Amino acid sequence: MKIDSVEIYHVAMPLVYPFRTAFGNDEVIESVLVKLISGDNYGWGEASPWQYPAYSSEFAEGQFIVSHKFISGSLLGKDITSGQQLQQNLAWIKGNYFAKSGFDLAWWDIHAKMQNKPLWQIIGGKSPDVEAGADFGIMESIDLLLETIKKAVAEGYKRVKLKYRPGWELNMINSVRNAFPDLVIHIDCNSAYTLADTDMFKQLDKYNLAMIEQPLMNDDLIDHAMLQAQIKTPICLDESITSPAKARKAIQIKACGWINIKPGRVGGITNALEIHDIAAAAGIPCWIGGMLESAVGANHCIALATLPNIKYPCDVFPSSRFYKRDLSVPETIHSAPSMFRAHNAPGIGVEPDSEMLEKEILNQVVVKR
């Protein structure tokens, strides 16, 4: 397909309540949406590194600038016939995975539409049905957390992910495990610790956690391998896996037992598929994470979650979990308790609502040949 024009939108989506992690507290989610247009066809992508360079070195305003000043020019007027070709055209730009992801995701949406097939089928998904877990940030009290987990379990969620940071750690996990002795639980440290905390991680072995997600530095592999050798609980790498090459190296040095694939963090669907296949060949299971995107980004994640080596309930959420009204339509909703279903419409089956998009735009640009 020849890329005739590109529309790029930097938006800020207010949350219904602050999202608290080891990085800090966020009251809005800043995201960048990309619309690729080829003749009468178009596709949407969305990537959200958030407002500040805390989760990664990228942030939404910077992503917007890179997207329209550099990436658009590398694709405009080109006949892009595959995701690999798109990535090759952008290879001269170092890093900037979130920025590249918006375009890669949009390419896959339009590609699937032109095939008149849903994206999940195009990429080799095994079934449109996707299981999701419950995910909880740092709360005002442990009692409130326990009440919230109890509600999630009653709703049918089979696993719970808990944000974990200094001051909200062993005492919290002890309380949760005592209250829910059989529940599948894992913690997400968001790079908050170092090898100096190894003894604390050893103590976590007794709580029968499914995994410890990203305990150490965001770009580290070596220290994770050292930590994994000293603890029984599997490590899941998230922030550290930014490319297929990083995934291959992490597996080679036994730095992890799981990989969390976020399409925004790894540069899009193209790289996510390669990471999935590398991990599958090595016997390392994966699951899909998100960045609180609108329904556009969420449905790209749902499509990826249909792949055969996705072995754990994913981080996919109904729109109402975080937003009074989603930026995109149709909103992401449960097909059953803790379950989602990928759309059977061509592509991802979702696009921004023009009224909501207009309300939440911080900046926009249209680039044409």
C-alpha positions as a Python dict, from the first residue, in 0.01 Angstrom:
ca = {
    (1, 'M'): (0, 0, 0),
    (2, 'K'): (124, 349, -77),
    (3, 'I'): (111, 589, 217),
    (4, 'D'): (-59, 903, 84),
    (5, 'S'): (-100, 1100, 406),
    (6, 'V'): (-64, 1078, 782),
    (7, 'E'): (-269, 1232, 1063),
    (8, 'I'): (-112, 1249, 1410),
    (9, 'Y'): (-295, 1344, 1730),
    (10, 'H'): (-144, 1410, 2074),
    (11, 'V'): (-423, 1366, 2328),
    (12, 'A'): (-470, 1374, 2706),
    (13, 'M'): (-734, 1138, 2847),
    (14, 'P'): (-848, 1213, 3206),
    (15, 'L'): (-865, 910, 3434),
    (16, 'V'): (-1157, 845, 3667),
    (17, 'Y'): (-902, 814, 3951),
    (18, 'P'): (-521, 847, 3972),
    (19, 'F'): (-312, 550, 3863),
    (20, 'R'): (-37, 491, 4120),
    (21, 'T'): (280, 295, 4041),
    (22, 'A'): (647, 298, 4142),
    (23, 'F'): (689, 578, 3886),
    (24, 'G'): (442, 810, 4061),
    (25, 'N'): (78, 908, 4027),
    (26, 'D'): (-90, 987, 3694),
    (27, 'E'): (-424, 1168, 3662),
    (28, 'V'): (-432, 1172, 3281),
    (29, 'I'): (-295, 939, 3016),
    (30, 'E'): (-121, 1116, 2731),
    (31, 'S'): (-127, 921, 2408),
    (32, 'V'): (-44, 965, 2040),
    (33, 'L'): (-281, 837, 1774),
    (34, 'V'): (-170, 784, 1415),
    (35, 'K'): (-396, 753, 1110),
    (36, 'L'): (-233, 619, 794),
    (37, 'I'): (-422, 684, 471),
    (38, 'S'): (-374, 495, 145),
    (39, 'G'): (-622, 591, -125),
    (40, 'D'): (-969, 526, 17),
    (41, 'N'): (-830, 306, 294),
    (42, 'Y'): (-706, 404, 639),
    (43, 'G'): (-589, 246, 962),
    (44, 'W'): (-539, 361, 1321),
    (45, 'G'): (-258, 305, 1566),
    (46, 'E'): (-203, 431, 1920),
    (47, 'A'): (96, 429, 2153),
    (48, 'S'): (113, 580, 2500),
    (49, 'P'): (445, 622, 2684),
    (50, 'W'): (256, 864, 2914),
    (51, 'Q'): (325, 1224, 3003),
    (52, 'Y'): (673, 1192, 3151),
    (53, 'P'): (985, 989, 3057),
    (54, 'A'): (942, 764, 3362),
    (55, 'Y'): (821, 426, 3230),
    (56, 'S'): (1070, 462, 2945),
    (57, 'S'): (1291, 734, 2796),
    (58, 'E'): (1000, 835, 2572),
    (59, 'F'): (710, 1065, 2657),
    (60, 'A'): (401, 1159, 2459),
    (61, 'E'): (498, 1512, 2356),
    (62, 'G'): (837, 1391, 2236),
    (63, 'Q'): (671, 1100, 2057),
    (64, 'F'): (443, 1346, 1875),
    (65, 'I'): (743, 1550, 1757),
    (66, 'V'): (939, 1246, 1637),
    (67, 'S'): (628, 1113, 1464),
    (68, 'H'): (563, 1416, 1246),
    (69, 'K'): (920, 1546, 1198),
    (70, 'F'): (1097, 1220, 1120),
    (71, 'I'): (880, 909, 1090),
    (72, 'S'): (615, 1051, 859),
    (73, 'G'): (875, 1157, 604),
    (74, 'S'): (1030, 810, 607),
    (75, 'L'): (700, 650, 504),
    (76, 'L'): (510, 911, 304),
    (77, 'G'): (479, 818, -62),
    (78, 'K'): (640, 477, -3),
    (79, 'D'): (475, 152, -107),
    (80, 'I'): (489, -41, 222),
    (81, 'T'): (406, -405, 160),
    (82, 'S'): (493, -558, 498),
    (83, 'G'): (552, -475, 862),
    (84, 'Q'): (915, -575, 817),
    (85, 'Q'): (955, -323, 535),
    (86, 'L'): (801, -52, 752),
    (87, 'Q'): (1046, -130, 1031),
    (88, 'Q'): (1338, -127, 786),
    (89, 'N'): (1234, 219, 665),
    (90, 'L'): (1244, 341, 1026),
    (91, 'A'): (1562, 159, 1132),
    (92, 'W'): (1775, 472, 1091),
    (93, 'I'): (1585, 627, 1385),
    (94, 'K'): (1746, 497, 1704),
    (95, 'G'): (1511, 388, 1980),
    (96, 'N'): (1179, 577, 1984),
    (97, 'Y'): (987, 250, 1996),
    (98, 'F'): (659, 406, 2103),
    (99, 'A'): (676, 655, 1818),
    (100, 'K'): (745, 378, 1566),
    (101, 'S'): (471, 166, 1719),
    (102, 'G'): (192, 410, 1636),
    (103, 'F'): (274, 378, 1265),
    (104, 'D'): (331, 4, 1275),
    (105, 'L'): (-3, -54, 1448),
    (106, 'A'): (-182, 170, 1197),
    (107, 'W'): (-19, -21, 909),
    (108, 'W'): (-144, -353, 1045),
    (109, 'D'): (-496, -214, 1090),
    (110, 'I'): (-514, -91, 731),
    (111, 'H'): (-347, -409, 602),
    (112, 'A'): (-610, -626, 769),
    (113, 'K'): (-889, -403, 641),
    (114, 'M'): (-759, -434, 285),
    (115, 'Q'): (-765, -814, 332),
    (116, 'N'): (-1121, -779, 467),
    (117, 'K'): (-1022, -980, 773),
    (118, 'P'): (-996, -907, 1145),
    (119, 'L'): (-643, -836, 1264),
    (120, 'W'): (-638, -1127, 1507),
    (121, 'Q'): (-686, -1371, 1217),
    (122, 'I'): (-426, -1199, 998),
    (123, 'I'): (-155, -1238, 1264),
    (124, 'G'): (-235, -1603, 1341),
    (125, 'G'): (-456, -1583, 1649),
    (126, 'K'): (-599, -1912, 1770),
    (127, 'S'): (-935, -1777, 1894),
    (128, 'P'): (-1100, -1436, 1932),
    (129, 'D'): (-1157, -1497, 2305),
    (130, 'V'): (-900, -1343, 2539),
    (131, 'E'): (-871, -1388, 2915),
    (132, 'A'): (-776, -1084, 3122),
    (133, 'G'): (-658, -1038, 3476),
    (134, 'A'): (-730, -776, 3739),
    (135, 'D'): (-462, -510, 3793),
    (136, 'F'): (-440, -285, 4100),
    (137, 'G'): (-216, 10, 4173),
    (138, 'I'): (-107, 137, 4513),
    (139, 'M'): (-414, 221, 4722),
    (140, 'E'): (-490, 431, 5029),
    (141, 'S'): (-494, 126, 5256),
    (142, 'I'): (-445, -249, 5255),
    (143, 'D'): (-804, -293, 5372),
    (144, 'L'): (-928, -111, 5062),
    (145, 'L'): (-703, -329, 4846),
    (146, 'L'): (-842, -647, 5003),
    (147, 'E'): (-1199, -530, 4945),
    (148, 'T'): (-1119, -452, 4581),
    (149, 'I'): (-953, -789, 4523),
    (150, 'K'): (-1251, -965, 4680),
    (151, 'K'): (-1480, -791, 4434),
    (152, 'A'): (-1257, -887, 4138),
    (153, 'V'): (-1253, -1251, 4246),
    (154, 'A'): (-1632, -1248, 4279),
    (155, 'E'): (-1654, -1109, 3925),
    (156, 'G'): (-1459, -1408, 3795),
    (157, 'Y'): (-1101, -1286, 3759),
    (158, 'K'): (-856, -1575, 3786),
    (159, 'R'): (-541, -1375, 3855),
    (160, 'V'): (-448, -1047, 4021),
    (161, 'K'): (-152, -820, 3949),
    (162, 'L'): (-39, -588, 4226),
    (163, 'K'): (182, -282, 4187),
    (164, 'Y'): (475, -307, 4428),
    (165, 'R'): (707, -34, 4550),
    (166, 'P'): (901, 65, 4866),
    (167, 'G'): (649, 119, 5146),
    (168, 'W'): (394, -105, 4973),
    (169, 'E'): (561, -442, 4963),
    (170, 'L'): (605, -739, 5202),
    (171, 'N'): (337, -638, 5450),
    (172, 'M'): (94, -584, 5164),
    (173, 'I'): (173, -919, 5001),
    (174, 'N'): (148, -1101, 5332),
    (175, 'S'): (-198, -954, 5393),
    (176, 'V'): (-318, -1039, 5042),
    (177, 'R'): (-187, -1396, 5049),
    (178, 'N'): (-340, -1461, 5392),
    (179, 'A'): (-675, -1336, 5267),
    (180, 'F'): (-656, -1522, 4934),
    (181, 'P'): (-440, -1835, 4986),
    (182, 'D'): (-522, -1995, 4648),
    (183, 'L'): (-548, -1691, 4421),
    (184, 'V'): (-300, -1654, 4132),
    (185, 'I'): (-107, -1337, 4216),
    (186, 'H'): (194, -1160, 4075),
    (187, 'I'): (362, -830, 4154),
    (188, 'D'): (488, -554, 3925),
    (189, 'C'): (788, -362, 4058),
    (190, 'N'): (830, -121, 3765),
    (191, 'S'): (1211, -116, 3803),
    (192, 'A'): (1199, 11, 4162),
    (193, 'Y'): (1473, -214, 4307),
    (194, 'T'): (1838, -322, 4276),
    (195, 'L'): (2039, -633, 4361),
    (196, 'A'): (2085, -485, 4709),
    (197, 'D'): (1723, -595, 4764),
    (198, 'T'): (1792, -962, 4686),
    (199, 'D'): (1711, -1076, 5040),
    (200, 'M'): (1368, -914, 5016),
    (201, 'F'): (1303, -1094, 4687),
    (202, 'K'): (1408, -1423, 4846),
    (203, 'Q'): (1141, -1367, 5111),
    (204, 'L'): (881, -1342, 4835),
    (205, 'D'): (941, -1705, 4735),
    (206, 'K'): (722, -1823, 5023),
    (207, 'Y'): (416, -1643, 4886),
    (208, 'N'): (382, -1865, 4579),
    (209, 'L'): (366, -1576, 4332),
    (210, 'A'): (316, -1651, 3964),
    (211, 'M'): (599, -1411, 3878),
    (212, 'I'): (782, -1094, 3979),
    (213, 'E'): (751, -841, 3700),
    (214, 'Q'): (1044, -609, 3619),
    (215, 'P'): (1208, -595, 3963),
    (216, 'L'): (1531, -420, 3851),
    (217, 'M'): (1645, -143, 3617),
    (218, 'N'): (1438, -75, 3308),
    (219, 'D'): (1719, -147, 3060),
    (220, 'D'): (1892, -428, 3251),
    (221, 'L'): (1934, -793, 3157),
    (222, 'I'): (2250, -904, 3345),
    (223, 'D'): (2134, -821, 3698),
    (224, 'H'): (1799, -984, 3629),
    (225, 'A'): (1983, -1304, 3534),
    (226, 'M'): (2180, -1284, 3859),
    (227, 'L'): (1863, -1232, 4062),
    (228, 'Q'): (1675, -1510, 3882),
    (229, 'A'): (1954, -1753, 3971),
    (230, 'Q'): (1900, -1677, 4341),
    (231, 'I'): (1521, -1693, 4368),
    (232, 'K'): (1260, -1956, 4285),
    (233, 'T'): (984, -1720, 4170),
    (234, 'P'): (1000, -1660, 3793),
    (235, 'I'): (1100, -1312, 3679),
    (236, 'C'): (891, -1151, 3408),
    (237, 'L'): (1066, -889, 3196),
    (238, 'D'): (865, -590, 3078),
    (239, 'E'): (1055, -261, 3039),
    (240, 'S'): (1380, -444, 2959),
    (241, 'I'): (1236, -606, 2644),
    (242, 'T'): (1232, -331, 2379),
    (243, 'S'): (1317, -540, 2072),
    (244, 'P'): (1342, -896, 1941),
    (245, 'A'): (1720, -878, 1997),
    (246, 'K'): (1674, -792, 2365),
    (247, 'A'): (1427, -1080, 2402),
    (248, 'R'): (1672, -1324, 2245),
    (249, 'K'): (1956, -1209, 2473),
    (250, 'A'): (1739, -1221, 2787),
    (251, 'I'): (1642, -1579, 2710),
    (252, 'Q'): (2001, -1682, 2632),
    (253, 'I'): (2130, -1565, 2972),
    (254, 'K'): (1825, -1697, 3163),
    (255, 'A'): (1719, -1353, 3282),
    (256, 'C'): (1349, -1439, 3292),
    (257, 'G'): (1082, -1708, 3295),
    (258, 'W'): (816, -1489, 3136),
    (259, 'I'): (798, -1198, 2890),
    (260, 'N'): (534, -928, 2897),
    (261, 'I'): (485, -799, 2541),
    (262, 'K'): (353, -444, 2508),
    (263, 'P'): (321, -343, 2142),
    (264, 'G'): (396, 22, 2220),
    (265, 'R'): (716, -60, 2408),
    (266, 'V'): (857, -293, 2141),
    (267, 'G'): (781, -84, 1831),
    (268, 'G'): (452, -236, 1718),
    (269, 'I'): (282, -554, 1603),
    (270, 'T'): (570, -653, 1373),
    (271, 'N'): (825, -674, 1654),
    (272, 'A'): (569, -814, 1898),
    (273, 'L'): (511, -1109, 1663),
    (274, 'E'): (885, -1175, 1636),
    (275, 'I'): (931, -1161, 2015),
    (276, 'H'): (636, -1398, 2057),
    (277, 'D'): (793, -1647, 1817),
    (278, 'I'): (1144, -1621, 1969),
    (279, 'A'): (999, -1688, 2314),
    (280, 'A'): (780, -1974, 2192),
    (281, 'A'): (1077, -2147, 2030),
    (282, 'A'): (1267, -2123, 2360),
    (283, 'G'): (977, -2244, 2573),
    (284, 'I'): (931, -1905, 2743),
    (285, 'P'): (561, -1816, 2781),
    (286, 'C'): (432, -1464, 2719),
    (287, 'W'): (140, -1243, 2801),
    (288, 'I'): (22, -907, 2669),
    (289, 'G'): (34, -579, 2858),
    (290, 'G'): (-99, -234, 2778),
    (291, 'M'): (-43, 129, 2871),
    (292, 'L'): (-401, 234, 2950),
    (293, 'E'): (-459, 330, 2587),
    (294, 'S'): (-800, 409, 2446),
    (295, 'A'): (-996, 131, 2276),
    (296, 'V'): (-777, 171, 1966),
    (297, 'G'): (-461, 64, 2148),
    (298, 'A'): (-649, -183, 2365),
    (299, 'N'): (-784, -370, 2064),
    (300, 'H'): (-440, -405, 1911),
    (301, 'C'): (-343, -565, 2244),
    (302, 'I'): (-648, -793, 2232),
    (303, 'A'): (-552, -909, 1883),
    (304, 'L'): (-202, -998, 2005),
    (305, 'A'): (-348, -1177, 2307),
    (306, 'T'): (-507, -1435, 2074),
    (307, 'L'): (-164, -1574, 1977),
    (308, 'P'): (-78, -1933, 2078),
    (309, 'N'): (215, -1857, 2314),
    (310, 'I'): (10, -1620, 2528),
    (311, 'K'): (-17, -1833, 2841),
    (312, 'Y'): (-136, -1594, 3115),
    (313, 'P'): (-437, -1364, 3161),
    (314, 'C'): (-348, -1034, 2996),
    (315, 'D'): (-365, -669, 3098),
    (316, 'V'): (-674, -570, 2901),
    (317, 'F'): (-941, -361, 3068),
    (318, 'P'): (-1294, -240, 2994),
    (319, 'S'): (-1300, 127, 2896),
    (320, 'S'): (-1507, 211, 3203),
    (321, 'R'): (-1226, 92, 3432),
    (322, 'F'): (-1022, 406, 3362),
    (323, 'Y'): (-1237, 648, 3159),
    (324, 'K'): (-1580, 802, 3203),
    (325, 'R'): (-1609, 782, 2827),
    (326, 'D'): (-1353, 625, 2598),
    (327, 'L'): (-1188, 833, 2328),
    (328, 'S'): (-1260, 556, 2076),
    (329, 'V'): (-1562, 353, 1968),
    (330, 'P'): (-1686, 97, 2018),
    (331, 'E'): (-1564, 94, 2376),
    (332, 'T'): (-1378, -210, 2504),
    (333, 'I'): (-1617, -422, 2708),
    (334, 'H'): (-1626, -770, 2860),
    (335, 'S'): (-1767, -1051, 2648),
    (336, 'A'): (-1794, -1248, 2975),
    (337, 'P'): (-1654, -1197, 3326),
    (338, 'S'): (-1277, -1146, 3286),
    (339, 'M'): (-1303, -1222, 2913),
    (340, 'F'): (-1278, -1007, 2601),
    (341, 'R'): (-1344, -1092, 2239),
    (342, 'A'): (-1145, -957, 1946),
    (343, 'H'): (-1367, -787, 1688),
    (344, 'N'): (-1460, -985, 1379),
    (345, 'A'): (-1485, -667, 1172),
    (346, 'P'): (-1191, -602, 935),
    (347, 'G'): (-885, -461, 1112),
    (348, 'I'): (-914, -391, 1483),
    (349, 'G'): (-1281, -289, 1448),
    (350, 'V'): (-1229, 36, 1644),
    (351, 'E'): (-1149, 400, 1566),
    (352, 'P'): (-1154, 734, 1751),
    (353, 'D'): (-1485, 908, 1806),
    (354, 'S'): (-1452, 1248, 1634),
    (355, 'E'): (-1635, 1434, 1913),
    (356, 'M'): (-1420, 1287, 2191),
    (357, 'L'): (-1102, 1323, 1989),
    (358, 'E'): (-1168, 1694, 1943),
    (359, 'K'): (-1219, 1741, 2318),
    (360, 'E'): (-894, 1574, 2421),
    (361, 'I'): (-648, 1697, 2154),
    (362, 'L'): (-338, 1876, 2279),
    (363, 'N'): (-177, 1899, 1935),
    (364, 'Q'): (-232, 1763, 1585),
    (365, 'V'): (-73, 1762, 1243),
    (366, 'V'): (-158, 1637, 895),
    (367, 'V'): (132, 1540, 669),
    (368, 'K'): (71, 1494, 294),
    (369, 'R'): (281, 1418, -11),
}
